[in-house]
Amino acid sequence: MFMPQSVTCRPVSTLAIVGLTCGVLLATIASATVPSSGNYQVGQIIEPQEKTTLSDREFHEILQSVDIIYIGEAHYTPSHVEAALQVLQSVVNGGRKPVLGMEMFSWDGQTGLDRYLTGAVTSTEDFLAESHWKNNWGGKYEHYSPLVDFAKTHNLTLLGLNPPRPLVRNVAKQGLGGIESSPEGQRLPLALTGGWTIPVPFPADDPDYRRIIYDQIEQCHAGLSQEVYQKIYEASVFRDEGMASVIASTVKSDAPESTIFVSYTGAGHIQYGLPIPKRVQRQLGVPVKDVTVYLHALDSEHPEDVDHLIDERIADYVWLTALGPQGRQPRCGE
């Protein structure tokens, strides 16, 4: 496996301590500035534990010191794609080889991704058809094409993280029990799973994850029955466990030690280190250094949004970026 045998930077056993970073990393930011509410600026990278900001050099050193980087975005926000490109470039400049995983692509489209990156497919239209973009993610591919272009230009491995939408929909309708009782079990067609296996039975529920995610589902989808909420919740579990399996399986591989996995998903999949990062740690069974970077499009008229992220210690680092065309995206329940 490509990661060193070392203590993880973020303890994930309890929610209370999610967001702590290794002492060696904290030592590098001792001289950083302290941001104040109402005076946040685009470009600041804030460490919530100490409520300090990092310089570019300090952030680069942190990225070079870990084996998995989890980046959380607000979908279709250009400044978040730009931030991810900066992370990838920093990793490359430091002499490490990133493997990029993207939520926007699914297991069943991996062959199409591979063929496009190697030049076997040259047209964007054919690439999107073979990677099942429309069926699994949709929206304008141009929003995310810079990340794919970066992987292609730098000859990087690019992996689709998401389970295919038909599988997710099946869980949303039947719950995880529908998978576990299915006669196919893990023998689902390789064309659908992309070679990734689905754990049957599923791992035991995580009470911290349930407490956070279930509450958010209720706030974002008011007025539904508890039965429906439970199935939506189980679909979330299924997706996070599935994306974690891609990362963990890749980290376990025989890739060179200079390799580093960069995961790019919606910010909800990295919050408090619970949805994907904690599952990866559990699946690996050995410590691994990782870091979570929560991207937030700053609305200067709503500094309380940043206050909330910092006070909650939503991630190891909160990176403030420019607003996207959708403007401020309020939290569910506001």
Sequence and secondary structure as in RCSB ss.txt:
>XXXX:A:sequence
MFMPQSVTCRPVSTLAIVGLTCGVLLATIASATVPSSGNYQVGQIIEPQEKTTLSDREFHEILQSVDIIYIGEAH
YTPSHVEAALQVLQSVVNGGRKPVLGMEMFSWDGQTGLDRYLTGAVTSTEDFLAESHWKNNWGGKYEHYSPLVDF
AKTHNLTLLGLNPPRPLVRNVAKQGLGGIESSPEGQRLPLALTGGWTIPVPFPADDPDYRRIIYDQIEQCHAGLS
QEVYQKIYEASVFRDEGMASVIASTVKSDAPESTIFVSYTGAGHIQYGLPIPKRVQRQLGVPVKDVTVYLHALDS
EHPEDVDHLIDERIADYVWLTALGPQGRQPRCGE
>XXXX:A:secstr
  S S   SS  SSGGGTT   HHHHGGGTT     TT   TT EEETTTTEE  HHHHHHHHHT SEEEEEE T
T HHHHHHHHHHHHHHHHTT EEEEEEEEEEGGGHHHHHHHHTTS   HHHHHHHTTHHHHT S GGGTHHHHHH
HHHTT  EEEEE  HHHHHHHHHH HHHHHT SSTT   HHHHTT    SS     HHHHHHHHHHHHHHSTT  
HHHHHHHHHHHHHHHHHHHHHHHHHHTS   TTEEEEEEEEGGGTGGGTTTHHHHHHHH S   EEEEEEEE  T
T HHHHHHHHHTT SSEEEEE   TT     TT 
